[in-house]
Amino acid sequence: HFAADVQQALYGGLVSQNPDVRNRGVKEAQYVVLTGTQMPAVLAEVSFVSSPADESKLQSSEYRQQIAESLYRGIARYRDESKRTKVASAKN
């Protein structure tokens, strides 16, 4: 759910001004940087430095700002949805 919120916000935030951006979806894997975390975590791979087109876009501060704001929106959406969700607690 967290990864989906972040991915949807990231793609939605970039595609409007960058129609060539591909929606690569959400993937699951046991990445060392994510295993063992005590909180929701995602690894956002937004560009490939091996791609000349991505490298060119990443040189633009406006594009990097779009990425940052889109990631923020996805995280904020997840946080807001989590606040509205009631968690059942065990009673002894």
PDB file of N, CA, C and O in Angstrom:
ATOM      1  N   HIS A   1       0.836  -1.194   0.000  1.00  0.00           N
ATOM      2  CA  HIS A   1       0.000   0.000   0.000  1.00  0.00           C
ATOM      3  C   HIS A   1       0.882   1.260   0.000  1.00  0.00           C
ATOM      4  O   HIS A   1       0.618   2.200  -0.751  1.00  0.00           O
ATOM      5  N   PHE A   2       1.921   1.281   0.834  1.00  0.00           N
ATOM      6  CA  PHE A   2       2.826   2.431   0.876  1.00  0.00           C
ATOM      7  C   PHE A   2       3.529   2.594  -0.469  1.00  0.00           C
ATOM      8  O   PHE A   2       3.569   3.689  -1.031  1.00  0.00           O
ATOM      9  N   ALA A   3       4.081   1.498  -0.977  1.00  0.00           N
ATOM     10  CA  ALA A   3       4.792   1.560  -2.258  1.00  0.00           C
ATOM     11  C   ALA A   3       3.870   2.003  -3.381  1.00  0.00           C
ATOM     12  O   ALA A   3       4.278   2.769  -4.255  1.00  0.00           O
ATOM     13  N   ALA A   4       2.629   1.529  -3.366  1.00  0.00           N
ATOM     14  CA  ALA A   4       1.670   1.911  -4.414  1.00  0.00           C
ATOM     15  C   ALA A   4       1.357   3.398  -4.345  1.00  0.00           C
ATOM     16  O   ALA A   4       1.278   4.059  -5.380  1.00  0.00           O
ATOM     17  N   ASP A   5       1.177   3.938  -3.136  1.00  0.00           N
ATOM     18  CA  ASP A   5       0.910   5.374  -2.992  1.00  0.00           C
ATOM     19  C   ASP A   5       2.069   6.201  -3.536  1.00  0.00           C
ATOM     20  O   ASP A   5       1.861   7.173  -4.262  1.00  0.00           O
ATOM     21  N   VAL A   6       3.285   5.810  -3.182  1.00  0.00           N
ATOM     22  CA  VAL A   6       4.467   6.552  -3.633  1.00  0.00           C
ATOM     23  C   VAL A   6       4.624   6.435  -5.149  1.00  0.00           C
ATOM     24  O   VAL A   6       4.899   7.426  -5.826  1.00  0.00           O
ATOM     25  N   GLN A   7       4.450   5.233  -5.676  1.00  0.00           N
ATOM     26  CA  GLN A   7       4.616   5.026  -7.119  1.00  0.00           C
ATOM     27  C   GLN A   7       3.573   5.797  -7.918  1.00  0.00           C
ATOM     28  O   GLN A   7       3.902   6.416  -8.929  1.00  0.00           O
ATOM     29  N   GLN A   8       2.322   5.765  -7.474  1.00  0.00           N
ATOM     30  CA  GLN A   8       1.263   6.489  -8.188  1.00  0.00           C
ATOM     31  C   GLN A   8       1.524   7.991  -8.180  1.00  0.00           C
ATOM     32  O   GLN A   8       1.345   8.661  -9.197  1.00  0.00           O
ATOM     33  N   ALA A   9       1.945   8.517  -7.037  1.00  0.00           N
ATOM     34  CA  ALA A   9       2.229   9.950  -6.952  1.00  0.00           C
ATOM     35  C   ALA A   9       3.443  10.317  -7.802  1.00  0.00           C
ATOM     36  O   ALA A   9       3.449  11.355  -8.464  1.00  0.00           O
ATOM     37  N   LEU A  10       4.456   9.475  -7.784  1.00  0.00           N
ATOM     38  CA  LEU A  10       5.659   9.749  -8.569  1.00  0.00           C
ATOM     39  C   LEU A  10       5.342   9.753 -10.060  1.00  0.00           C
ATOM     40  O   LEU A  10       5.693  10.697 -10.768  1.00  0.00           O
ATOM     41  N   TYR A  11       4.692   8.719 -10.533  1.00  0.00           N
ATOM     42  CA  TYR A  11       4.355   8.646 -11.953  1.00  0.00           C
ATOM     43  C   TYR A  11       3.414   9.782 -12.340  1.00  0.00           C
ATOM     44  O   TYR A  11       3.632  10.455 -13.347  1.00  0.00           O
ATOM     45  N   GLY A  12       2.376   9.994 -11.547  1.00  0.00           N
ATOM     46  CA  GLY A  12       1.416  11.055 -11.849  1.00  0.00           C
ATOM     47  C   GLY A  12       2.048  12.433 -11.858  1.00  0.00           C
ATOM     48  O   GLY A  12       1.675  13.287 -12.662  1.00  0.00           O
ATOM     49  N   GLY A  13       3.006  12.651 -10.966  1.00  0.00           N
ATOM     50  CA  GLY A  13       3.663  13.947 -10.887  1.00  0.00           C
ATOM     51  C   GLY A  13       4.641  14.208 -12.021  1.00  0.00           C
ATOM     52  O   GLY A  13       4.923  15.362 -12.345  1.00  0.00           O
ATOM     53  N   LEU A  14       5.160  13.143 -12.626  1.00  0.00           N
ATOM     54  CA  LEU A  14       6.156  13.315 -13.683  1.00  0.00           C
ATOM     55  C   LEU A  14       5.575  13.237 -15.087  1.00  0.00           C
ATOM     56  O   LEU A  14       6.045  13.935 -15.985  1.00  0.00           O
ATOM     57  N   VAL A  15       4.568  12.408 -15.292  1.00  0.00           N
ATOM     58  CA  VAL A  15       4.093  12.140 -16.651  1.00  0.00           C
ATOM     59  C   VAL A  15       3.428  13.355 -17.297  1.00  0.00           C
ATOM     60  O   VAL A  15       3.458  13.492 -18.520  1.00  0.00           O
ATOM     61  N   SER A  16       2.832  14.233 -16.500  1.00  0.00           N
ATOM     62  CA  SER A  16       2.135  15.382 -17.089  1.00  0.00           C
ATOM     63  C   SER A  16       3.084  16.286 -17.874  1.00  0.00           C
ATOM     64  O   SER A  16       2.709  16.807 -18.925  1.00  0.00           O
ATOM     65  N   GLN A  17       4.301  16.478 -17.381  1.00  0.00           N
ATOM     66  CA  GLN A  17       5.261  17.335 -18.075  1.00  0.00           C
ATOM     67  C   GLN A  17       6.357  16.541 -18.786  1.00  0.00           C
ATOM     68  O   GLN A  17       7.195  17.105 -19.488  1.00  0.00           O
ATOM     69  N   ASN A  18       6.333  15.227 -18.591  1.00  0.00           N
ATOM     70  CA  ASN A  18       7.335  14.349 -19.207  1.00  0.00           C
ATOM     71  C   ASN A  18       6.623  13.110 -19.748  1.00  0.00           C
ATOM     72  O   ASN A  18       6.711  12.037 -19.151  1.00  0.00           O
ATOM     73  N   PRO A  19       5.918  13.248 -20.872  1.00  0.00           N
ATOM     74  CA  PRO A  19       5.088  12.144 -21.369  1.00  0.00           C
ATOM     75  C   PRO A  19       5.858  10.877 -21.731  1.00  0.00           C
ATOM     76  O   PRO A  19       5.251   9.820 -21.905  1.00  0.00           O
ATOM     77  N   ASP A  20       7.176  10.963 -21.848  1.00  0.00           N
ATOM     78  CA  ASP A  20       7.958   9.771 -22.174  1.00  0.00           C
ATOM     79  C   ASP A  20       8.307   8.934 -20.945  1.00  0.00           C
ATOM     80  O   ASP A  20       8.926   7.878 -21.078  1.00  0.00           O
ATOM     81  N   VAL A  21       7.920   9.391 -19.747  1.00  0.00           N
ATOM     82  CA  VAL A  21       8.183   8.643 -18.520  1.00  0.00           C
ATOM     83  C   VAL A  21       7.372   7.353 -18.542  1.00  0.00           C
ATOM     84  O   VAL A  21       6.173   7.369 -18.818  1.00  0.00           O
ATOM     85  N   ARG A  22       8.034   6.236 -18.248  1.00  0.00           N
ATOM     86  CA  ARG A  22       7.366   4.931 -18.227  1.00  0.00           C
ATOM     87  C   ARG A  22       6.858   4.601 -16.838  1.00  0.00           C
ATOM     88  O   ARG A  22       7.529   4.869 -15.842  1.00  0.00           O
ATOM     89  N   ASN A  23       5.678   4.022 -16.776  1.00  0.00           N
ATOM     90  CA  ASN A  23       5.133   3.529 -15.518  1.00  0.00           C
ATOM     91  C   ASN A  23       5.665   2.116 -15.321  1.00  0.00           C
ATOM     92  O   ASN A  23       5.197   1.178 -15.967  1.00  0.00           O
ATOM     93  N   ARG A  24       6.626   1.963 -14.445  1.00  0.00           N
ATOM     94  CA  ARG A  24       7.254   0.661 -14.227  1.00  0.00           C
ATOM     95  C   ARG A  24       6.590  -0.127 -13.108  1.00  0.00           C
ATOM     96  O   ARG A  24       7.002  -1.247 -12.809  1.00  0.00           O
ATOM     97  N   GLY A  25       5.564   0.449 -12.489  1.00  0.00           N
ATOM     98  CA  GLY A  25       4.818  -0.273 -11.461  1.00  0.00           C
ATOM     99  C   GLY A  25       5.596  -0.463 -10.177  1.00  0.00           C
ATOM    100  O   GLY A  25       6.646   0.145  -9.965  1.00  0.00           O
ATOM    101  N   VAL A  26       5.058  -1.322  -9.322  1.00  0.00           N
ATOM    102  CA  VAL A  26       5.665  -1.633  -8.031  1.00  0.00           C
ATOM    103  C   VAL A  26       6.201  -3.054  -8.096  1.00  0.00           C
ATOM    104  O   VAL A  26       5.521  -3.965  -8.568  1.00  0.00           O
ATOM    105  N   LYS A  27       7.403  -3.231  -7.628  1.00  0.00           N
ATOM    106  CA  LYS A  27       8.015  -4.563  -7.592  1.00  0.00           C
ATOM    107  C   LYS A  27       8.365  -4.893  -6.142  1.00  0.00           C
ATOM    108  O   LYS A  27       8.642  -3.997  -5.343  1.00  0.00           O
ATOM    109  N   GLU A  28       8.352  -6.167  -5.812  1.00  0.00           N
ATOM    110  CA  GLU A  28       8.745  -6.601  -4.474  1.00  0.00           C
ATOM    111  C   GLU A  28      10.010  -7.436  -4.563  1.00  0.00           C
ATOM    112  O   GLU A  28      10.168  -8.253  -5.471  1.00  0.00           O
ATOM    113  N   ALA A  29      10.901  -7.223  -3.618  1.00  0.00           N
ATOM    114  CA  ALA A  29      12.135  -7.999  -3.539  1.00  0.00           C
ATOM    115  C   ALA A  29      12.715  -7.836  -2.139  1.00  0.00           C
ATOM    116  O   ALA A  29      12.347  -6.915  -1.410  1.00  0.00           O
ATOM    117  N   GLN A  30      13.600  -8.711  -1.779  1.00  0.00           N
ATOM    118  CA  GLN A  30      14.233  -8.672  -0.461  1.00  0.00           C
ATOM    119  C   GLN A  30      15.542  -7.881  -0.525  1.00  0.00           C
ATOM    120  O   GLN A  30      16.625  -8.449  -0.390  1.00  0.00           O
ATOM    121  N   TYR A  31      15.432  -6.581  -0.731  1.00  0.00           N
ATOM    122  CA  TYR A  31      16.618  -5.729  -0.781  1.00  0.00           C
ATOM    123  C   TYR A  31      17.174  -5.533   0.624  1.00  0.00           C
ATOM    124  O   TYR A  31      16.417  -5.283   1.562  1.00  0.00           O
ATOM    125  N   VAL A  32      18.469  -5.641   0.772  1.00  0.00           N
ATOM    126  CA  VAL A  32      19.117  -5.518   2.071  1.00  0.00           C
ATOM    127  C   VAL A  32      18.782  -4.186   2.733  1.00  0.00           C
ATOM    128  O   VAL A  32      18.590  -4.129   3.947  1.00  0.00           O
ATOM    129  N   VAL A  33      18.712  -3.124   1.950  1.00  0.00           N
ATOM    130  CA  VAL A  33      18.447  -1.803   2.531  1.00  0.00           C
ATOM    131  C   VAL A  33      17.028  -1.690   3.085  1.00  0.00           C
ATOM    132  O   VAL A  33      16.735  -0.759   3.835  1.00  0.00           O
ATOM    133  N   LEU A  34      16.142  -2.624   2.726  1.00  0.00           N
ATOM    134  CA  LEU A  34      14.755  -2.560   3.195  1.00  0.00           C
ATOM    135  C   LEU A  34      14.417  -3.631   4.223  1.00  0.00           C
ATOM    136  O   LEU A  34      13.496  -3.446   5.019  1.00  0.00           O
ATOM    137  N   THR A  35      15.135  -4.739   4.225  1.00  0.00           N
ATOM    138  CA  THR A  35      14.805  -5.818   5.157  1.00  0.00           C
ATOM    139  C   THR A  35      15.181  -5.409   6.575  1.00  0.00           C
ATOM    140  O   THR A  35      16.192  -4.747   6.808  1.00  0.00           O
ATOM    141  N   GLY A  36      14.356  -5.813   7.492  1.00  0.00           N
ATOM    142  CA  GLY A  36      14.613  -5.509   8.892  1.00  0.00           C
ATOM    143  C   GLY A  36      14.188  -4.125   9.333  1.00  0.00           C
ATOM    144  O   GLY A  36      14.423  -3.755  10.484  1.00  0.00           O
ATOM    145  N   THR A  37      13.578  -3.356   8.468  1.00  0.00           N
ATOM    146  CA  THR A  37      13.119  -2.029   8.884  1.00  0.00           C
ATOM    147  C   THR A  37      11.937  -2.176   9.831  1.00  0.00           C
ATOM    148  O   THR A  37      11.176  -3.138   9.737  1.00  0.00           O
ATOM    149  N   GLN A  38      11.791  -1.250  10.716  1.00  0.00           N
ATOM    150  CA  GLN A  38      10.707  -1.256  11.693  1.00  0.00           C
ATOM    151  C   GLN A  38       9.616  -0.265  11.308  1.00  0.00           C
ATOM    152  O   GLN A  38       8.801   0.125  12.144  1.00  0.00           O
ATOM    153  N   MET A  39       9.603   0.136  10.060  1.00  0.00           N
ATOM    154  CA  MET A  39       8.639   1.126   9.576  1.00  0.00           C
ATOM    155  C   MET A  39       8.390   0.857   8.097  1.00  0.00           C
ATOM    156  O   MET A  39       9.153   0.123   7.469  1.00  0.00           O
ATOM    157  N   PRO A  40       7.342   1.436   7.536  1.00  0.00           N
ATOM    158  CA  PRO A  40       7.138   1.293   6.095  1.00  0.00           C
ATOM    159  C   PRO A  40       8.345   1.868   5.345  1.00  0.00           C
ATOM    160  O   PRO A  40       8.883   2.908   5.725  1.00  0.00           O
ATOM    161  N   ALA A  41       8.760   1.187   4.288  1.00  0.00           N
ATOM    162  CA  ALA A  41       9.938   1.638   3.539  1.00  0.00           C
ATOM    163  C   ALA A  41       9.778   1.299   2.061  1.00  0.00           C
ATOM    164  O   ALA A  41       9.180   0.284   1.704  1.00  0.00           O
ATOM    165  N   VAL A  42      10.315   2.154   1.221  1.00  0.00           N
ATOM    166  CA  VAL A  42      10.345   1.906  -0.222  1.00  0.00           C
ATOM    167  C   VAL A  42      11.722   2.273  -0.750  1.00  0.00           C
ATOM    168  O   VAL A  42      12.439   3.084  -0.164  1.00  0.00           O
ATOM    169  N   LEU A  43      12.068   1.665  -1.856  1.00  0.00           N
ATOM    170  CA  LEU A  43      13.272   2.028  -2.593  1.00  0.00           C
ATOM    171  C   LEU A  43      12.778   2.584  -3.917  1.00  0.00           C
ATOM    172  O   LEU A  43      12.306   1.834  -4.773  1.00  0.00           O
ATOM    173  N   ALA A  44      12.883   3.881  -4.087  1.00  0.00           N
ATOM    174  CA  ALA A  44      12.365   4.536  -5.295  1.00  0.00           C
ATOM    175  C   ALA A  44      13.495   4.710  -6.298  1.00  0.00           C
ATOM    176  O   ALA A  44      14.424   5.487  -6.081  1.00  0.00           O
ATOM    177  N   GLU A  45      13.400   3.984  -7.387  1.00  0.00           N
ATOM    178  CA  GLU A  45      14.369   4.125  -8.471  1.00  0.00           C
ATOM    179  C   GLU A  45      13.689   4.937  -9.562  1.00  0.00           C
ATOM    180  O   GLU A  45      12.912   4.405 -10.355  1.00  0.00           O
ATOM    181  N   VAL A  46      13.987   6.222  -9.593  1.00  0.00           N
ATOM    182  CA  VAL A  46      13.240   7.131 -10.467  1.00  0.00           C
ATOM    183  C   VAL A  46      13.882   7.339 -11.828  1.00  0.00           C
ATOM    184  O   VAL A  46      13.218   7.797 -12.758  1.00  0.00           O
ATOM    185  N   SER A  47      15.141   7.015 -11.959  1.00  0.00           N
ATOM    186  CA  SER A  47      15.853   7.221 -13.223  1.00  0.00           C
ATOM    187  C   SER A  47      17.003   6.238 -13.315  1.00  0.00           C
ATOM    188  O   SER A  47      17.381   5.594 -12.336  1.00  0.00           O
ATOM    189  N   PHE A  48      17.545   6.142 -14.511  1.00  0.00           N
ATOM    190  CA  PHE A  48      18.704   5.292 -14.743  1.00  0.00           C
ATOM    191  C   PHE A  48      19.836   6.174 -15.262  1.00  0.00           C
ATOM    192  O   PHE A  48      19.720   6.780 -16.327  1.00  0.00           O
ATOM    193  N   VAL A  49      20.929   6.245 -14.507  1.00  0.00           N
ATOM    194  CA  VAL A  49      22.040   7.087 -14.950  1.00  0.00           C
ATOM    195  C   VAL A  49      22.721   6.509 -16.182  1.00  0.00           C
ATOM    196  O   VAL A  49      23.492   7.202 -16.845  1.00  0.00           O
ATOM    197  N   SER A  50      22.445   5.244 -16.496  1.00  0.00           N
ATOM    198  CA  SER A  50      22.994   4.654 -17.721  1.00  0.00           C
ATOM    199  C   SER A  50      22.209   5.091 -18.958  1.00  0.00           C
ATOM    200  O   SER A  50      22.611   4.809 -20.087  1.00  0.00           O
ATOM    201  N   SER A  51      21.090   5.779 -18.740  1.00  0.00           N
ATOM    202  CA  SER A  51      20.267   6.271 -19.847  1.00  0.00           C
ATOM    203  C   SER A  51      20.627   7.724 -20.145  1.00  0.00           C
ATOM    204  O   SER A  51      20.473   8.579 -19.274  1.00  0.00           O
ATOM    205  N   PRO A  52      21.101   8.021 -21.345  1.00  0.00           N
ATOM    206  CA  PRO A  52      21.421   9.412 -21.686  1.00  0.00           C
ATOM    207  C   PRO A  52      20.213  10.344 -21.534  1.00  0.00           C
ATOM    208  O   PRO A  52      20.372  11.492 -21.119  1.00  0.00           O
ATOM    209  N   ALA A  53      19.017   9.865 -21.864  1.00  0.00           N
ATOM    210  CA  ALA A  53      17.823  10.708 -21.729  1.00  0.00           C
ATOM    211  C   ALA A  53      17.551  11.022 -20.261  1.00  0.00           C
ATOM    212  O   ALA A  53      17.258  12.167 -19.916  1.00  0.00           O
ATOM    213  N   ASP A  54      17.646  10.002 -19.385  1.00  0.00           N
ATOM    214  CA  ASP A  54      17.440  10.229 -17.953  1.00  0.00           C
ATOM    215  C   ASP A  54      18.527  11.134 -17.391  1.00  0.00           C
ATOM    216  O   ASP A  54      18.249  12.031 -16.596  1.00  0.00           O
ATOM    217  N   GLU A  55      19.760  10.895 -17.806  1.00  0.00           N
ATOM    218  CA  GLU A  55      20.873  11.723 -17.341  1.00  0.00           C
ATOM    219  C   GLU A  55      20.633  13.187 -17.692  1.00  0.00           C
ATOM    220  O   GLU A  55      20.881  14.076 -16.878  1.00  0.00           O
ATOM    221  N   SER A  56      20.159  13.428 -18.887  1.00  0.00           N
ATOM    222  CA  SER A  56      19.886  14.796 -19.326  1.00  0.00           C
ATOM    223  C   SER A  56      18.789  15.435 -18.478  1.00  0.00           C
ATOM    224  O   SER A  56      18.917  16.583 -18.053  1.00  0.00           O
ATOM    225  N   LYS A  57      17.712  14.689 -18.233  1.00  0.00           N
ATOM    226  CA  LYS A  57      16.607  15.229 -17.427  1.00  0.00           C
ATOM    227  C   LYS A  57      17.052  15.512 -15.996  1.00  0.00           C
ATOM    228  O   LYS A  57      16.641  16.507 -15.399  1.00  0.00           O
ATOM    229  N   LEU A  58      17.893  14.635 -15.446  1.00  0.00           N
ATOM    230  CA  LEU A  58      18.343  14.809 -14.066  1.00  0.00           C
ATOM    231  C   LEU A  58      19.231  16.035 -13.883  1.00  0.00           C
ATOM    232  O   LEU A  58      19.437  16.480 -12.754  1.00  0.00           O
ATOM    233  N   GLN A  59      19.756  16.584 -14.963  1.00  0.00           N
ATOM    234  CA  GLN A  59      20.554  17.801 -14.865  1.00  0.00           C
ATOM    235  C   GLN A  59      19.682  19.031 -14.635  1.00  0.00           C
ATOM    236  O   GLN A  59      20.185  20.101 -14.291  1.00  0.00           O
ATOM    237  N   SER A  60      18.380  18.875 -14.823  1.00  0.00           N
ATOM    238  CA  SER A  60      17.447  19.986 -14.640  1.00  0.00           C
ATOM    239  C   SER A  60      16.971  20.044 -13.189  1.00  0.00           C
ATOM    240  O   SER A  60      16.424  19.071 -12.670  1.00  0.00           O
ATOM    241  N   SER A  61      17.182  21.186 -12.542  1.00  0.00           N
ATOM    242  CA  SER A  61      16.715  21.336 -11.159  1.00  0.00           C
ATOM    243  C   SER A  61      15.192  21.260 -11.081  1.00  0.00           C
ATOM    244  O   SER A  61      14.645  20.807 -10.076  1.00  0.00           O
ATOM    245  N   GLU A  62      14.507  21.700 -12.133  1.00  0.00           N
ATOM    246  CA  GLU A  62      13.044  21.621 -12.147  1.00  0.00           C
ATOM    247  C   GLU A  62      12.586  20.163 -12.136  1.00  0.00           C
ATOM    248  O   GLU A  62      11.633  19.819 -11.437  1.00  0.00           O
ATOM    249  N   TYR A  63      13.253  19.311 -12.902  1.00  0.00           N
ATOM    250  CA  TYR A  63      12.899  17.893 -12.946  1.00  0.00           C
ATOM    251  C   TYR A  63      13.171  17.238 -11.592  1.00  0.00           C
ATOM    252  O   TYR A  63      12.348  16.462 -11.106  1.00  0.00           O
ATOM    253  N   ARG A  64      14.299  17.539 -10.990  1.00  0.00           N
ATOM    254  CA  ARG A  64      14.611  16.983  -9.667  1.00  0.00           C
ATOM    255  C   ARG A  64      13.602  17.458  -8.637  1.00  0.00           C
ATOM    256  O   ARG A  64      13.234  16.706  -7.734  1.00  0.00           O
ATOM    257  N   GLN A  65      13.149  18.706  -8.763  1.00  0.00           N
ATOM    258  CA  GLN A  65      12.129  19.228  -7.851  1.00  0.00           C
ATOM    259  C   GLN A  65      10.807  18.484  -8.051  1.00  0.00           C
ATOM    260  O   GLN A  65      10.124  18.168  -7.077  1.00  0.00           O
ATOM    261  N   GLN A  66      10.443  18.204  -9.301  1.00  0.00           N
ATOM    262  CA  GLN A  66       9.224  17.425  -9.580  1.00  0.00           C
ATOM    263  C   GLN A  66       9.303  16.057  -8.910  1.00  0.00           C
ATOM    264  O   GLN A  66       8.326  15.591  -8.325  1.00  0.00           O
ATOM    265  N   ILE A  67      10.450  15.423  -8.995  1.00  0.00           N
ATOM    266  CA  ILE A  67      10.643  14.115  -8.364  1.00  0.00           C
ATOM    267  C   ILE A  67      10.442  14.235  -6.860  1.00  0.00           C
ATOM    268  O   ILE A  67       9.692  13.460  -6.266  1.00  0.00           O
ATOM    269  N   ALA A  68      11.110  15.203  -6.243  1.00  0.00           N
ATOM    270  CA  ALA A  68      11.026  15.376  -4.792  1.00  0.00           C
ATOM    271  C   ALA A  68       9.593  15.654  -4.343  1.00  0.00           C
ATOM    272  O   ALA A  68       9.124  15.065  -3.369  1.00  0.00           O
ATOM    273  N   GLU A  69       8.905  16.539  -5.040  1.00  0.00           N
ATOM    274  CA  GLU A  69       7.530  16.873  -4.661  1.00  0.00           C
ATOM    275  C   GLU A  69       6.597  15.687  -4.864  1.00  0.00           C
ATOM    276  O   GLU A  69       5.686  15.472  -4.065  1.00  0.00           O
ATOM    277  N   SER A  70       6.812  14.925  -5.912  1.00  0.00           N
ATOM    278  CA  SER A  70       5.974  13.753  -6.167  1.00  0.00           C
ATOM    279  C   SER A  70       6.188  12.688  -5.097  1.00  0.00           C
ATOM    280  O   SER A  70       5.226  12.088  -4.618  1.00  0.00           O
ATOM    281  N   LEU A  71       7.437  12.449  -4.720  1.00  0.00           N
ATOM    282  CA  LEU A  71       7.716  11.504  -3.639  1.00  0.00           C
ATOM    283  C   LEU A  71       7.063  11.969  -2.344  1.00  0.00           C
ATOM    284  O   LEU A  71       6.473  11.169  -1.618  1.00  0.00           O
ATOM    285  N   TYR A  72       7.169  13.256  -2.056  1.00  0.00           N
ATOM    286  CA  TYR A  72       6.537  13.809  -0.857  1.00  0.00           C
ATOM    287  C   TYR A  72       5.032  13.560  -0.873  1.00  0.00           C
ATOM    288  O   TYR A  72       4.463  13.135   0.133  1.00  0.00           O
ATOM    289  N   ARG A  73       4.382  13.824  -2.013  1.00  0.00           N
ATOM    290  CA  ARG A  73       2.932  13.633  -2.096  1.00  0.00           C
ATOM    291  C   ARG A  73       2.540  12.177  -1.830  1.00  0.00           C
ATOM    292  O   ARG A  73       1.539  11.914  -1.163  1.00  0.00           O
ATOM    293  N   GLY A  74       3.317  11.248  -2.345  1.00  0.00           N
ATOM    294  CA  GLY A  74       3.027   9.836  -2.103  1.00  0.00           C
ATOM    295  C   GLY A  74       3.173   9.463  -0.641  1.00  0.00           C
ATOM    296  O   GLY A  74       2.346   8.730  -0.099  1.00  0.00           O
ATOM    297  N   ILE A  75       4.214   9.959  -0.002  1.00  0.00           N
ATOM    298  CA  ILE A  75       4.431   9.694   1.424  1.00  0.00           C
ATOM    299  C   ILE A  75       3.326  10.339   2.249  1.00  0.00           C
ATOM    300  O   ILE A  75       2.799   9.723   3.176  1.00  0.00           O
ATOM    301  N   ALA A  76       2.977  11.567   1.917  1.00  0.00           N
ATOM    302  CA  ALA A  76       1.916  12.280   2.645  1.00  0.00           C
ATOM    303  C   ALA A  76       0.575  11.577   2.477  1.00  0.00           C
ATOM    304  O   ALA A  76      -0.197  11.485   3.431  1.00  0.00           O
ATOM    305  N   ARG A  77       0.289  11.082   1.278  1.00  0.00           N
ATOM    306  CA  ARG A  77      -0.969  10.359   1.044  1.00  0.00           C
ATOM    307  C   ARG A  77      -1.034   9.123   1.939  1.00  0.00           C
ATOM    308  O   ARG A  77      -2.059   8.858   2.567  1.00  0.00           O
ATOM    309  N   TYR A  78       0.054   8.378   1.993  1.00  0.00           N
ATOM    310  CA  TYR A  78       0.098   7.185   2.840  1.00  0.00           C
ATOM    311  C   TYR A  78      -0.097   7.564   4.308  1.00  0.00           C
ATOM    312  O   TYR A  78      -0.861   6.915   5.023  1.00  0.00           O
ATOM    313  N   ARG A  79       0.591   8.607   4.752  1.00  0.00           N
ATOM    314  CA  ARG A  79       0.465   9.051   6.140  1.00  0.00           C
ATOM    315  C   ARG A  79      -0.968   9.444   6.457  1.00  0.00           C
ATOM    316  O   ARG A  79      -1.499   9.060   7.499  1.00  0.00           O
ATOM    317  N   ASP A  80      -1.596  10.202   5.572  1.00  0.00           N
ATOM    318  CA  ASP A  80      -2.973  10.640   5.798  1.00  0.00           C
ATOM    319  C   ASP A  80      -3.931   9.458   5.832  1.00  0.00           C
ATOM    320  O   ASP A  80      -4.837   9.421   6.665  1.00  0.00           O
ATOM    321  N   GLU A  81      -3.744   8.493   4.940  1.00  0.00           N
ATOM    322  CA  GLU A  81      -4.601   7.309   4.935  1.00  0.00           C
ATOM    323  C   GLU A  81      -4.382   6.476   6.189  1.00  0.00           C
ATOM    324  O   GLU A  81      -5.330   5.905   6.726  1.00  0.00           O
ATOM    325  N   SER A  82      -3.149   6.401   6.656  1.00  0.00           N
ATOM    326  CA  SER A  82      -2.837   5.630   7.859  1.00  0.00           C
ATOM    327  C   SER A  82      -3.476   6.244   9.092  1.00  0.00           C
ATOM    328  O   SER A  82      -3.892   5.520   9.997  1.00  0.00           O
ATOM    329  N   LYS A  83      -3.560   7.563   9.140  1.00  0.00           N
ATOM    330  CA  LYS A  83      -4.185   8.237  10.282  1.00  0.00           C
ATOM    331  C   LYS A  83      -5.672   7.920  10.360  1.00  0.00           C
ATOM    332  O   LYS A  83      -6.245   7.874  11.449  1.00  0.00           O
ATOM    333  N   ARG A  84      -6.299   7.700   9.200  1.00  0.00           N
ATOM    334  CA  ARG A  84      -7.734   7.414   9.174  1.00  0.00           C
ATOM    335  C   ARG A  84      -8.046   5.950   9.453  1.00  0.00           C
ATOM    336  O   ARG A  84      -9.197   5.601   9.715  1.00  0.00           O
ATOM    337  N   THR A  85      -7.039   5.096   9.399  1.00  0.00           N
ATOM    338  CA  THR A  85      -7.244   3.667   9.615  1.00  0.00           C
ATOM    339  C   THR A  85      -7.124   3.362  11.094  1.00  0.00           C
ATOM    340  O   THR A  85      -6.130   3.707  11.732  1.00  0.00           O
ATOM    341  N   LYS A  86      -8.149   2.710  11.638  1.00  0.00           N
ATOM    342  CA  LYS A  86      -8.105   2.333  13.048  1.00  0.00           C
ATOM    343  C   LYS A  86      -7.448   0.970  13.160  1.00  0.00           C
ATOM    344  O   LYS A  86      -7.775   0.040  12.423  1.00  0.00           O
ATOM    345  N   VAL A  87      -6.529   0.870  14.083  1.00  0.00           N
ATOM    346  CA  VAL A  87      -5.829  -0.383  14.313  1.00  0.00           C
ATOM    347  C   VAL A  87      -6.432  -1.048  15.535  1.00  0.00           C
ATOM    348  O   VAL A  87      -6.553  -0.429  16.592  1.00  0.00           O
ATOM    349  N   ALA A  88      -6.809  -2.305  15.391  1.00  0.00           N
ATOM    350  CA  ALA A  88      -7.371  -3.046  16.516  1.00  0.00           C
ATOM    351  C   ALA A  88      -6.250  -3.390  17.482  1.00  0.00           C
ATOM    352  O   ALA A  88      -5.154  -3.765  17.065  1.00  0.00           O
ATOM    353  N   SER A  89      -6.527  -3.262  18.768  1.00  0.00           N
ATOM    354  CA  SER A  89      -5.524  -3.618  19.762  1.00  0.00           C
ATOM    355  C   SER A  89      -6.018  -4.823  20.551  1.00  0.00           C
ATOM    356  O   SER A  89      -7.217  -4.996  20.767  1.00  0.00           O
ATOM    357  N   ALA A  90      -5.074  -5.648  20.973  1.00  0.00           N
ATOM    358  CA  ALA A  90      -5.419  -6.832  21.765  1.00  0.00           C
ATOM    359  C   ALA A  90      -5.721  -6.396  23.186  1.00  0.00           C
ATOM    360  O   ALA A  90      -4.978  -5.615  23.781  1.00  0.00           O
ATOM    361  N   LYS A  91      -6.821  -6.909  23.725  1.00  0.00           N
ATOM    362  CA  LYS A  91      -7.175  -6.594  25.116  1.00  0.00           C
ATOM    363  C   LYS A  91      -7.046  -7.860  25.941  1.00  0.00           C
ATOM    364  O   LYS A  91      -7.497  -8.932  25.535  1.00  0.00           O
ATOM    365  N   ASN A  92      -6.428  -7.725  27.095  1.00  0.00           N
ATOM    366  CA  ASN A  92      -6.233  -8.882  27.989  1.00  0.00           C
ATOM    367  C   ASN A  92      -7.387  -9.042  28.921  1.00  0.00           C
ATOM    368  O   ASN A  92      -7.396  -9.960  29.742  1.00  0.00           O
TER     369      ASN A  92
END
